[in-house]
């Protein structure tokens, strides 16, 4: 054999061996991933979808979703305001002294989810109830006013409490209820009252503003009494219970009482 062909044959052998090894490796690489049939792929997809659904409806996921409240929280600032002398009938003695009836109407209607459409007639109905219950409808003490609230409006959760301090009063006034308080109206120094102000006066305490240190009230003694603000110390000092049917007799004591009306 010619010496020239020997290197040429060796080169061909090397090149052929290289292509054989590369082809073998490629074939092995494909064989490591088994072929999946169409039926197997469909079944795998169904399993994935089932797992996804189970994950969405798992107990842990359900617990993280807050439950919807059955009833919305009551906001005392949404209580409708009523002036004690509808249509400015201040010359009528019945409405000159109807602060208790107006306060009861505001709170009672709110708790019963009723709109106040005819305040004059509704207050006269409360007065008729008082006449039958007490024999008069002229001034009612904190205890008697609470009795009307419970028996006329069916509010069984209200109670009368003695107030010892401003701090205690603030603690009672929150978004879970309101206060109805008897006061010495002269001590309130309300600029919209006919001077010197009513000796016996009742109003509704709705909320407390910690920034301004004021109580937010519905004061039926003036048409400007809706969401009226009294300094915390002024209102607390003015609170003074009075005797039912006294027609403004001089007080022998200044008991600080409040009708606590919870919303729960």
C-alpha positions as CSV (number, residue, x, y, z in Angstrom):
1,X,0.0,0.0,0.0
2,X,1.2,3.4,-0.9
3,X,2.5,5.3,2.2
4,X,0.4,8.3,1.1
5,X,-2.9,6.4,1.8
6,X,-2.0,5.4,5.3
7,X,-2.4,8.9,6.9
8,X,-5.5,9.4,4.8
9,X,-7.1,6.2,6.1
10,X,-6.3,7.1,9.7
11,X,-7.9,10.5,9.2
12,X,-11.1,8.9,7.8
13,X,-11.2,6.5,10.8
14,X,-10.9,9.2,13.3
15,X,-13.6,11.3,11.6
16,X,-15.9,8.3,11.4
17,X,-15.4,7.4,15.0
18,X,-16.2,11.0,16.1
19,X,-19.5,11.1,14.2
20,X,-20.5,7.7,15.7
21,X,-19.9,8.8,19.3
22,X,-21.9,12.1,18.7
23,X,-24.8,10.2,17.2
24,X,-24.8,7.7,20.1
25,X,-24.9,10.5,22.7
26,X,-27.8,12.2,21.0
27,X,-29.8,9.0,20.9
28,X,-29.2,8.4,24.6
29,X,-30.3,11.9,25.5
30,X,-33.6,11.4,23.8
31,X,-34.2,8.1,25.4
32,X,-33.9,9.5,29.0
33,X,-37.3,11.3,28.5
34,X,-40.0,8.7,28.0
35,X,-42.7,9.4,25.5
36,X,-46.1,10.4,27.1
37,X,-49.2,9.3,25.4
38,X,-52.2,11.6,24.7
39,X,-54.3,9.8,27.3
40,X,-51.7,10.2,29.9
41,X,-51.4,13.9,29.2
42,X,-55.2,14.4,29.6
43,X,-55.2,12.5,32.9
44,X,-52.3,14.6,34.2
45,X,-54.1,17.8,33.2
46,X,-57.3,16.7,35.1
47,X,-55.3,16.0,38.2
48,X,-53.7,19.4,38.1
49,X,-57.1,21.1,37.7
50,X,-58.5,19.1,40.7
51,X,-55.6,20.1,42.9
52,X,-56.0,23.8,41.9
53,X,-59.7,23.7,42.9
54,X,-59.0,22.0,46.2
55,X,-56.3,24.6,47.0
56,X,-58.8,27.5,46.4
57,X,-61.5,26.0,48.6
58,X,-59.2,24.6,51.4
59,X,-60.3,25.4,55.0
60,X,-57.3,27.5,55.6
61,X,-58.2,29.7,52.7
62,X,-61.9,30.0,53.8
63,X,-60.9,31.1,57.3
64,X,-58.8,34.0,55.9
65,X,-61.9,35.5,54.3
66,X,-63.7,37.8,56.9
67,X,-67.3,36.9,57.5
68,X,-69.9,39.4,56.3
69,X,-71.7,41.0,59.3
70,X,-75.4,40.4,59.5
71,X,-76.1,44.0,60.4
72,X,-74.2,47.2,59.9
73,X,-72.8,48.9,62.9
74,X,-74.9,51.8,64.1
75,X,-73.4,55.2,63.9
76,X,-74.8,57.6,66.6
77,X,-73.9,60.6,64.4
78,X,-76.6,59.4,62.0
79,X,-79.4,59.9,64.6
80,X,-82.0,62.3,63.2
81,X,-82.2,65.6,65.0
82,X,-85.5,67.0,66.3
83,X,-86.1,70.4,67.9
84,X,-88.4,70.3,70.9
85,X,-90.7,73.0,69.4
86,X,-91.5,71.8,65.8
87,X,-92.5,74.6,63.5
88,X,-91.1,77.1,66.1
89,X,-94.1,76.7,68.3
90,X,-92.2,78.0,71.4
91,X,-95.3,79.9,72.7
92,X,-97.0,76.5,73.3
93,X,-96.1,75.6,76.9
94,X,-96.1,71.8,76.1
95,X,-93.3,72.3,73.6
96,X,-91.4,74.8,75.8
97,X,-90.8,71.8,78.1
98,X,-90.6,69.0,75.5
99,X,-86.9,68.4,75.6
100,X,-87.4,65.0,77.2
101,X,-89.9,63.9,74.6
102,X,-87.7,65.2,71.8
103,X,-84.7,63.3,73.2
104,X,-86.7,60.1,73.5
105,X,-88.1,60.5,70.0
106,X,-84.6,60.9,68.5
107,X,-83.1,57.9,70.2
108,X,-86.2,55.6,70.2
109,X,-86.8,56.1,66.5
110,X,-83.2,55.5,65.6
111,X,-83.1,52.2,67.5
112,X,-86.4,51.1,65.9
113,X,-85.1,52.1,62.4
114,X,-88.0,54.4,61.9
115,X,-88.0,57.8,60.1
116,X,-89.3,60.8,62.0
117,X,-92.0,62.1,59.7
118,X,-94.3,64.0,62.1
119,X,-92.3,65.1,65.2
120,X,-95.1,67.2,66.6
121,X,-97.6,64.4,66.6
122,X,-95.1,61.9,67.8
123,X,-94.1,64.0,70.8
124,X,-97.8,64.6,71.6
125,X,-98.2,60.8,71.6
126,X,-95.3,60.5,74.1
127,X,-96.9,63.1,76.3
128,X,-100.2,61.2,76.3
129,X,-98.3,58.1,77.4
130,X,-96.7,60.1,80.2
131,X,-100.0,61.5,81.3
132,X,-101.4,58.0,81.6
133,X,-98.3,56.6,83.2
134,X,-97.3,59.4,85.7
135,X,-100.4,61.7,85.7
136,X,-98.4,64.5,84.1
137,X,-96.1,65.3,81.1
138,X,-94.2,68.1,82.6
139,X,-90.5,67.3,83.2
140,X,-89.4,63.7,83.8
141,X,-86.4,62.6,85.8
142,X,-83.7,60.4,84.4
143,X,-85.3,57.3,86.0
144,X,-88.8,58.2,84.7
145,X,-87.4,59.1,81.2
146,X,-85.7,55.7,81.1
147,X,-89.0,54.1,82.0
148,X,-90.7,55.8,79.0
149,X,-87.8,54.7,76.8
150,X,-88.3,51.1,77.9
151,X,-92.1,50.9,78.0
152,X,-93.0,53.2,75.1
153,X,-90.2,52.2,72.7
154,X,-89.4,48.7,74.0
155,X,-85.7,49.5,74.6
156,X,-85.0,47.0,77.4
157,X,-81.2,47.4,77.5
158,X,-81.1,51.0,78.7
159,X,-80.1,51.9,82.2
160,X,-79.5,54.9,84.6
161,X,-76.0,55.4,85.9
162,X,-74.4,57.9,88.3
163,X,-71.6,59.9,86.7
164,X,-68.5,60.4,88.9
165,X,-66.2,62.1,86.4
166,X,-65.6,63.4,82.9
167,X,-63.4,60.4,82.2
168,X,-66.2,58.0,83.2
169,X,-68.6,59.9,81.0
170,X,-66.2,59.7,78.0
171,X,-65.9,56.0,78.5
172,X,-69.6,55.6,78.3
173,X,-69.8,57.6,75.1
174,X,-68.6,55.5,72.2
175,X,-69.8,54.1,68.9
176,X,-71.7,51.4,70.7
177,X,-74.3,53.7,72.3
178,X,-75.4,57.1,73.4
179,X,-76.3,59.0,76.6
180,X,-79.5,60.9,77.5
181,X,-78.6,63.4,80.2
182,X,-80.7,65.8,82.4
183,X,-79.0,69.2,82.8
184,X,-79.3,72.7,84.3
185,X,-79.7,74.5,81.0
186,X,-78.5,77.8,82.4
187,X,-75.1,76.3,83.2
188,X,-74.7,75.2,79.5
189,X,-74.4,78.8,78.5
190,X,-75.7,78.0,75.0
191,X,-75.8,81.3,73.1
192,X,-78.9,80.2,71.2
193,X,-81.0,79.7,74.3
194,X,-83.3,82.5,75.4
195,X,-81.5,83.9,78.4
196,X,-80.9,82.7,81.1
197,X,-81.7,79.3,79.6
198,X,-84.0,76.5,80.9
199,X,-83.6,75.3,84.5
200,X,-84.4,71.7,83.5
201,X,-83.2,70.5,80.2
202,X,-82.5,67.1,78.6
203,X,-80.3,66.3,75.6
204,X,-78.6,63.4,73.8
205,X,-74.9,62.9,73.9
206,X,-73.7,61.2,70.7
207,X,-69.9,61.2,70.7
208,X,-66.7,62.6,72.1
209,X,-64.0,64.5,70.1
210,X,-60.7,63.8,71.9
211,X,-58.9,66.4,69.8
212,X,-61.1,69.3,70.8
213,X,-62.2,67.9,74.1
214,X,-65.8,68.4,73.3
215,X,-68.9,66.2,73.5
216,X,-71.0,66.1,70.3
217,X,-74.7,66.3,71.1
218,X,-78.2,66.7,69.7
219,X,-79.6,69.6,71.8
220,X,-83.4,69.9,71.1
221,X,-83.5,73.3,72.9
222,X,-82.5,75.1,69.7
223,X,-83.0,74.6,66.0
224,X,-79.2,74.9,65.8
225,X,-78.8,72.0,68.2
226,X,-77.9,69.3,65.6
227,X,-74.4,67.9,66.3
228,X,-73.8,70.8,68.7
229,X,-70.5,70.8,70.6
230,X,-70.1,71.4,74.3
231,X,-66.7,71.6,76.1
232,X,-66.3,68.4,78.1
233,X,-66.1,70.3,81.4
234,X,-69.0,72.6,80.7
235,X,-71.4,69.7,79.8
236,X,-70.3,67.6,82.8
237,X,-70.8,70.4,85.2
238,X,-74.2,71.2,83.8
239,X,-75.5,67.6,84.3
240,X,-78.0,67.7,87.1
241,X,-81.0,65.4,87.5
242,X,-84.4,66.9,88.4
243,X,-87.7,65.7,89.9
244,X,-90.5,64.7,87.6
245,X,-93.5,67.2,87.4
246,X,-91.9,69.8,89.6
247,X,-92.4,72.8,87.2
248,X,-88.9,74.1,87.9
249,X,-88.8,73.9,91.7
250,X,-85.4,74.8,93.1
251,X,-83.1,71.8,93.2
252,X,-82.0,70.4,96.6
253,X,-79.3,68.3,95.0
254,X,-77.4,68.1,91.7
255,X,-77.2,64.4,91.1
256,X,-75.2,63.6,88.0
257,X,-77.2,60.9,86.3
258,X,-77.2,59.6,82.7
259,X,-79.4,57.2,80.8
260,X,-77.0,54.8,79.1
261,X,-78.5,53.5,75.8
262,X,-76.4,50.8,74.3
263,X,-76.9,49.8,70.6
264,X,-76.1,46.1,71.2
